[in-house]
Amino acid sequence: MYYPEHIIETIRERSDIVALISEYTTLTRKGSSYTGLCPFHNEKTPSFSVSEDKQLYYCFGCGAGGNTITFLMQKENMTFPEAIKYLAERENIQLEDHYQSEEEMHRNQKKQLLFEVIKDAAKFFYLSLRDERHNQVLEYLITRGVLTDSLKQFGLGYSPAEYNTLYKHLSAKGYSDQTLLESGLFLTSKNGGFIYDRFASRIMFPIFDVSKKVIGFGGRVIDGGMPKYLNSPENILFNKSNVLYGLNFAKTANSECYILVEGYMDVIAMHQAGFTQTVASLGTAFTASHAKLLKRYTKEVVIMYDSDNAGVNATLRALPILRSQGIKARVLLLKDGKDPDEYLRKYGKEHLFKLLEEAQPDIMFEISRIEQKYDIQIAEQKVMFLQEVANRISEIPSSIEQAIYIDEICAAYHIENSAFKAEVNNNYKKLKHVYKAKENEGGAKSRRQSVSTEVIFLSTLYHYPNIIRHVRKHVEPEMFESPLLCDLSRAIFQAAEQGEDIDMNYFTAHYPDEADQNIISHIIMNKDKRYEEQTILFKMITENIKRLKGNYLGKKMNDSKDANEKQKLLFQKKELDKLYIDFING
């Protein structure tokens, strides 16, 4: 999808970056900017800065940076067009249909229509629960401990028992039968004679996406019918493998550790008790998509599934998925087989808080499950148990983690440390090539980030414009290999000459990629105060000019086939080594 520059410019200028980011972290004004805890990584001391006039953000801790568009791309995993569309809707800016392909336009029109259907249905369910004819349903929720504020916050409702009440209501609003069936709210009778409500006689839990739009529902019976819970079918709006119930609220908690539970009522009970970082998968297995979604908001998760066999097995399946995304996982199994909702009502939030603090690391939980397969009182079976555990420990890439768990296991199962460590090492050697490959991959990543010296150089020029007239004698924009840095250097030089700031709208429209916006934000927001010391500044600038121009001349020499030109370039390169710029006297 293509959006013209004037539309992107309008959206950028009318979007309030402080208001947007304040929905994710608390910002405090500090001079001409705002500071707060970074919403992209866990920290205790604020290192996140937002510039209202430049409409940029930058974290001095993790290096995340960009504008309103890239913030949504990074935080909500939106594409550039999705972020543009979201901000346009937020600021009531009309996006014309001809910016879209015919296929995109048709798809977006259908999505928008279904959003309206789902929203109208949510309102209908919400008001039905508060209808005096359904007082027994409301009383049931209250007896289950659901507070009035939670009923409102989570938008709980009720689908009346009559088979077509919702159908009549939405049909009267002008929605076609085809649209209503595509919404997933209705079914057709076997003989195709009539359409009826899918969720009749159920308590309704609206399911929100991370941008706070209702995209589907979960329905719960209260009369013992089956199935107990029923979710909306998947469609253009709703894919249960990509949605976590409660995440739209949890993401504002800025918690260092999220809690993963199984059901709607568990999430609501946990939020009521103050554990607002709690989410749940929607009656389906925990997926890689769920883990990727969580990774955007946290680096640690406590799994608190039911302690029955199904819950334990679901936990064991979820652990490697979380680890594959670099998320630290711990496990808490509540005693007496109670779910969080029941446990909170019986023991209270203080008791649960203490248990969460003591939740088992994922490795120790897995070991406790492995132990159940063996009778470790029998020597032969204890050997088999410890061999399986050693194999599991060998899969941990970190040697420090290995050492800690080896000590704990040897102490717990009364085994000689050296013998168990040798078994782990033997298994580890077999996997060593895997970790070597990861190290090589990490090295390649570091090499790809070597452009940072040029970024630092341009950032220094931007924040210390008084030196640009000296640098300009030796540096041209085309000396930067990256098109972005070439354009940025040209803009910085021009802005200094004309006494203006650089045109951020141009860079928003022409460089929408997250990595590019991160670089732009670093240059504009990150003023290195070390260079307020003139001696350090001069040394840094001289070294960068030599490096940048030297690389440029070397490349031209390699590309040239003219002997005279090569000789001339070689002379310039040698003269460059003698370069000394007198910044004071010019």
N, C-alpha and C positions, 0 to 999 in steps of 0.2 A: 504494500500500500504506500502511495506517495502523498505527502503533504507539502504544499508549497512553503517557501521560506516565510512569507508574511503571516501564514497561519501559525507556524511554529513560534515566530517572534511574538505574536499576540498572546499565545498561550503562556510562553515563558514570562512575558512582562506582567501578565495579569495573575499568574499563580503566586501565591504567598508561600515561599519556601519555609518560613518560620512556622506558619500555621500548620503546614503539611507535616513537617518533621516533629512538631510538638505533639502529634498524635501517637508518636512512637517513643519519645523520650522527653523529659522535662528540660526546657531551655531557659537559661538565665542571661539577661543582657549584661554584657561586659564590654564597656566602651562602645565601639561602633558595630560590634558583632554579638552573637549569642553563643553560649557554651553549654555543654551538658555531657552526660554519659553517652558514649557511642552506642548506637542501636545495632551496630554490626559486630561488636565483640564485647565480651564481659570485661568490665573495668570498674575500679572503685574511685579513681580520681578522674574527673572530667578532662578529656583530651579532644573532644569533638567540638568543632567550631562551625557556625553558620553565619554567612554574610548576607544580610538582608538586601543591601544595595546591589551587590554583584549576583545575588540569587545563586550562591554556591555553598557547598558544605565540604569540610575536610576533617579527617581524623588524624591527629598527630601521633596516635598510638598504632593503628593498623593500616593507615594510608588510604582508607576508603575516601572517595571524593567524587564530586560531580554536581549536577543541578537537579531541579525538581524531577525531570524526566528520568535521569539515571538513578535517582533515589528510588523511584518506583520500580525500575528495572532490576536494581540490586536487591531491594527489600521484599518486593512482592513477585519477583521473577516474571515481570511483564516484558513483552517485546516493546520495541520503540513505538510502533503504531498503537499498541494497547495503552501505553502510558500517555500518549498524546490524547487518545480518545477519553481516557479516565479524567485527565486534567481539564479537557474541554468540557466534559459534562459537569465537573466540579465547579467550573467558573462560568457555566451557562454560555459557552461559546459554540455556535452552530458550525458543524463540519458538513460541508456540502457533499452530496453523494458522488459527484464526479471525481472525487479524490480516490475512489475505490474502484476495483475491477467489478464487473457485473456479478461474478461469483461471490466476491467479498461482500458486495452490497446486499445480495440475496441472503447470504448467511447471517450478516449482521442484523438485517431487518427481522429475520426469523428469531434470532437470539433476543432482540429487543422486545418482540411481541411476547415471547415466552417469559421473559423477565416480568412483563406487565401482568400476565396471567398468574404467575407464581406469587407476585406481590399482592394481587387482589385476593388470591386464595388465602394467603397468610393473614390478611386483614379479616377475612370472613371467619377463619378458625379462631382468631384472637377474640373477636366479638362474641362468637358462639359460646366460648368458655365462660363468658361473663353474663350470658343470658340466664335469667332466673330458672328457666326450664332445665338447665344443666347444672344446677347447684350441687348435685351429688358428685359430679366430676370434679368441680372446684374443691369441694370438701375432701375428696380423695387425695388430691395433690397437697392440700394443706396438712392432712394427717401424715403424709409422707415427708413432711418437713420442708416443703417448698415455700419460701417466703414470697410475700406479695411483690417485693421489688424484683425478685428473680423471675417471677411470672412475666413481668413486664420486660426485664432486661433480655431474657431469652426468647421472648415473643410466644410463649406457650399458648396453645389453643385447643379447640375440640372440633372434631368432624362429626356432626350429628348422625344418629343411627339410621335415619331415613336414607334410603339407598341413592337418592339423586338430588339431595338438597343443594349441594355445592354446584352440581351441573346446572340446575335451574338458575342459580344465582349468577353464574358466569355467562351462561347463554343469554341472559337478560341484558348483560353488558355488551353484547354484540360479538362475542368470540365465536368463531366457527367451530363445528364439531371436530374438524381435522386438527385445528390448533389446540383444542382442549385435549384431544387424545395424545398429541405430541408432547404435551406438558407432563405426561405421566401421572396425572391426577385421576384419570378415569380409565375404565375398562369397558369393553363391549360384551354383551351377553353371547353365549355360544351360538345362538341362532342369528346373531347380528341384529336382533330386533330393537335393542335399546342400549343406551350408554348409562353407566352407573358409577358412583363415587368409589374409587379404589380404597380410600381410608375411612369409610363409614364406621362410626362408633369407636373412634380411637382418639386418644390424647395426641395432639400434634406438636412436634418439635421442629420448628423451622431450622433448616441447615443453611448457614451463611458461608460465603466464600471469604477470602481474606480482605476483600474490598467492601465487606459488610452488606453484600447483596444476597437476598434469599434465592437459593438455586435449587432447593428441593426440600423434602420433608422426611421425618421419621415418625411413624405412628405406633402408639402402644395401646394394646387392649387393656381393659380394666375388669373384664368379666371372665378371665381365664381362657379365652379363646386362643386359637393358634393361627398363624404364628404370633408369638408375643409381641415382637417388633417387626415392623415392615417399613422398608425404605423406598423412596422414589426410585423408579427404574432409571438406568443411565440414558442420557440424551445429550443434546448439543450443549446444555448448561451444566449437567451434573455427571461427574465421574467419581464414584465413591473411593477409588484408589488414589485420588488426588486431593481429597478433602479430609480435614481433621475437625471434628466437632469441637467448638469452643475456641478455635485458634484465632478467630476474629477478635475475641476478647483477650485471650492469653498473650497475644503479641504486644499488647500495651503494657504488660506487667514488667517488661525488661528484666526478667528473672534469669539468674545464672543457671538454673536447672529446671527443666520442664518435667511434668508428671504425666505419664501415659496410662489412662484407664480404659475400661471396656465400653461403658454405656453412657447414655444421655443423662440419666439421673445421677450417676457418679460424678460427671462433670459439674452439674449444677450444685450438688452437695459440696463438692470440693471448693468451688468458687464462693459459695456462701460462707464457708469456713475460713476464707482468706487465702486459699491456695489457688489464686487466679491464673496460675501458669499451667493449669490442667487441661488436657485435651483428650480426645478419644477417636479411634478409628470407627468407622460406621458399620459395625457388625460384620466386618470382613477382615481377612488377614492383613497384618501390617506389611506394607509394600516398600519397595525402594523409593517410590514417588513420595510416600509419607515421610521417609527419612530425609529426602532432599528438601522437602518442605520445612521440616523441623530445623534442618541445618542452617536455614536462613535466620533463625531466631535464637538458637541456643547451641551449646557445645556439650551439654550433658542432659541425660534423660533418666528418670527413675520410672521403671515399669512397675505398675501396681495393678496387675490383672488379678482375676479371681484365682484362688489357690487350689481349685479342682484340677483334674487332669487336663482338661481342655485349656484352662488358663496357663498352666505350667508349660504345656506344649507350645502354646501361642507365644509365650515369653521366650522359650528356647529358639523359636523361629525368628523372632524379632531381633534378638541380640546380634547375630552376625550382620544383619541388614544395617543396624545402627552403626556398628563398627566400620562397615565398608564406607560409610560417609564421614568417618572421623569423629563420630559422636560418642562420648564416654557414656557407658550405660551402667546403671545399678538396678537392683531388683529388690522389691519389698512384697513379700507374700503375707497378707493379713491372716492372723490366727482365726480359728473356728470357721474357716471357709467363708468369712464375711466379705462383702464387697465394700468399697469405701463409703457408700451411702449408709449402710447398716452400721459400719464401724464407727463412723463419726457420731451417729445418734447414740451409740452405746458407751463409747469411751471419750469422746470429745476431741477437739482439734489439737489441744496441747499434747496429748498422748500420741496422736498421729504425727505431729511435727517431730517429736523425738524419734519415732520409728523411721521417719524419712531420713533423718540425719544419719541413722545407723544402717541404712539400706546396704545390702551386700553388693560388692563389686561383681560385674558380670562373670568374671572368671571363677570366683569362689562359688557363685550360684551354680554354674555349670558343673563344677567339681562335686558339689553336694548332690546333684542329679546323677552324675556318673557313679557315685558311691552306692546309690540305691540299686544298681545293677549287680552288685557283688556282696558276698558275705566276707567282709574283711577279717573276720575271726579265723578264717581258713587261709593258711599261708599262700597257697597257690592262687586263690582268688584275690588276695591282697596284692600279690605281684602283678596280676593282670590289671587290677584297678590302678595301681601306681604307674604302670606302663602307659595306660590310656591317658592318665593325667599328665604324664611327662610329655606325651605327644601333643596334648593340648597346649601346654605351657610353651613348647618349642615354636608354636605358631605366633607367639607374641613377638613383634619386631623389636621392641625396646628391650635391651639387655638389662636395664635398670628394673623395669617391671618384672622381667623374668626372675631376677635375683630376689626381689621382694616376695614374690609368690612361692619361690623355691623354699625360702626360709619359713614361710607360714605353713606350707604343706608338710615340710619335714618335722616341724614342731608339733603339728596337729596329729600326724600319723606315725610319729616315733620312728623315723627312718634317717639313716646317716646322710648328712647333707651332700657329701662328696659323691656318693653313689647315685643319688637322685639327680644331682647336677650333671653328672656324666651322661646319664640316660637322656636328659633334656638336650644336652649338647650334640649327642649323636643324631637325634631327630632334627635338630636345628641345622646341622650341616647339609642335610638332604634338601632343606628349604632355602639354603643360603642364596642360591642363584635368584630366587624370587625377590629377596630384599635388595640384592645387588642391582637388579633391574630397576627397582624403585628408586634407589640412590642415583642411578644414572639418569633416570627421568627427572629427578629433582635437580641434578646438575644442569640438565638441558634447560630447565625452567629458569635457573639462575642466569644462564647465559642469555636467555631471551630478554632478561630484565637489565642487560648492560646499558641500555639506552638511558638509564637513570642519571648518568653523569651529564648528559646533554640537558636533561630535564632540570637538574640542579643549576646548571649554567644559565638556562633561560629564566628560571625562577629568580636567580640573583640579579640578572639584568632588569627584570620587571620591577623588583622591589628597590633597586638602587639605580634608578635611571640616569643619575648624574655621570655614570661611567660609560654610558652607551656611546657618547661621541668619540671616546677613545677606542672602544671596541669596534666601532663601525669602520674604522680605517683598515681593519684586518679580517673582518668576518662578513660574509654575504649569506643571505638566507639559503641559497642553494647548497651551501656546505653541509646542511643538515640532511641526512639521508631520508628520514621519515617525512612524508608529506605534511603531517600534522605539525611537526616541529619546525619545518620550513615555513609554513603559514604563520605559526605563532611567532617565530623570530621576526618575520616581516611586519606583523602587526605590532609587536613590541617596539621595533625600531621606529615605525611610523607614528605610533602613539606618543613616543618620547619627543620626536621632532615637532609634532603638532600640539603637544601639551594636552592630549586627550587620553581617555582610557581605551582599551581595545574593544572591538565590537563583539560582545559575547553572543549576540544573536546569530552572527555568521558561524561561529564555532559550534553552536548548538545544532544548527541546521545541517552543516557539512560534516560534522564528526559526531554522530549520535551513538557510536559504539561506547560501551561502558568503560573499556580500557582507555580509550581516547579521552573521555570526559574526566576520568581519574587523573590523567596527566595534566589536563587543563586546570583542574581544581588545585592540584599540587602546585603548579606554577603560580597561580593567582593568589592562593591562600597561605602558602607556606613560606613565610619570610624567616630566613635563617639569621638570627641575631648575632651569630659569630662574625658575620661579615660587616658588622658595624665597626669592628676594628680594622682600620685602613690597611695595615700591613697584611693581615690575613686575606682581606678582600683582593688586594692587588696580586698577591701570590696565586690565589685561586683563579682569577680571571686570566692571568698570563699563562698559567698551565693549561687552562681549557682552550685558549686561543691556539696555543701550540699544538695541542692534541687534535682539535677540530680541523684547523687549517692543514696540519700535517697529514691527517687521514685523507682529506680532500685532494691535496696535491699528489699524494701517493696513488690514489685511485686514478687520477687523470694521467699520471705517468704510465700506469699499467694499461690504460685504455688507448693511449696515444701510439700511433705508428710512425710519427714524424720524429726523426732523430734530433733535429734542432729544437723542437718543442720539448722533447724529453730532457734535453740538456738544460734548457731554460727553467723547467719545472724543478729539476734537481738542484739547481743553484738557489731557487726560491726556498726550497725545503731546508737547505743547509743554512741559509740566512735566517730562517725561522728559529733555528736552535739558539741563535744569539739574541733573540727578541727580548727587549726590556722596554716596558712602557712606563713612562713617567706620568702617572695619573695627575700629579699635582701641577706640573708645569705644562702638561699636554705634549 
